[in-house]
Amino acid sequence: MVQPVAGAVAPQPVIIPAIPVREVLPWALFGGLLMLLAIYFVGAEQGATALFHGAMVHEFVHDGRHLLGFPCH
C-alpha cells in the first residue's frame, strides 16, 4: 500500500466549460465561407468561370491546385 506524502495536494478534476452553439455558429459559418472561397479559387478560378481577368490567380494557386488533385492543364 502506498502512503500519501505529507503536504501533498489531492488532484482536482478539470472542469471544461460548455460553449453555447449560438456563440460558435457565426464563427463556423464564417470559416465555412472562407473554405468555400478557397476551394473556388484553387479549383475553379480559370477560364469561363473566372472572376478576375488574366492568369494571375491561376498562377498563384497553381501548386496548391496540383497538391489537392485538381487538374488544370
ZILINRA-V139070 format. One record per residue. N is the residue number from 1. PSI is psi as a letter, one per 30 degrees, with the letter a starting at -180 (999 if undefined). D_FIRST is the distance of its C-alpha to the first C-alpha in Angstrom with 2 decimals. Layout:
# ZILINRA-V139070
N_PSI_D_FIRST / N_PSI_D_FIRST
This chain:
# ZILINRA-V139070
1_k_0.00 / 2_k_3.82 / 3_k_6.44 / 4_k_9.69 / 5_k_12.60 / 6_k_15.48 / 7_f_18.34 / 8_k_16.70 / 9_k_18.48 / 10_k_17.07 / 11_k_18.91 / 12_k_22.04 / 13_k_23.53 / 14_k_26.59 / 15_j_29.75 / 16_k_32.51 / 17_k_35.93 / 18_k_38.31 / 19_k_41.59 / 20_k_44.60 / 21_e_46.74 / 22_f_49.85 / 23_f_48.56 / 24_e_47.68 / 25_e_50.77 / 26_e_53.38 / 27_e_51.36 / 28_e_50.77 / 29_e_54.53 / 30_e_55.42 / 31_e_53.14 / 32_e_54.57 / 33_e_58.09 / 34_e_57.40 / 35_e_55.98 / 36_e_59.12 / 37_e_61.34 / 38_e_59.63 / 39_e_59.95 / 40_e_63.62 / 41_e_64.39 / 42_e_62.60 / 43_f_63.82 / 44_f_67.18 / 45_i_68.82 / 46_l_71.81 / 47_b_75.20 / 48_f_76.40 / 49_g_73.27 / 50_k_73.15 / 51_f_72.86 / 52_k_73.87 / 53_k_76.96 / 54_a_76.56 / 55_g_73.77 / 56_e_71.73 / 57_e_68.81 / 58_e_68.92 / 59_e_68.72 / 60_e_65.92 / 61_g_63.64 / 62_e_64.99 / 63_e_61.94 / 64_e_59.58 / 65_e_61.90 / 66_e_61.54 / 67_e_57.79 / 68_f_57.39 / 69_g_59.85 / 70_k_62.87 / 71_k_66.16 / 72_f_68.71 / 73_999_71.32
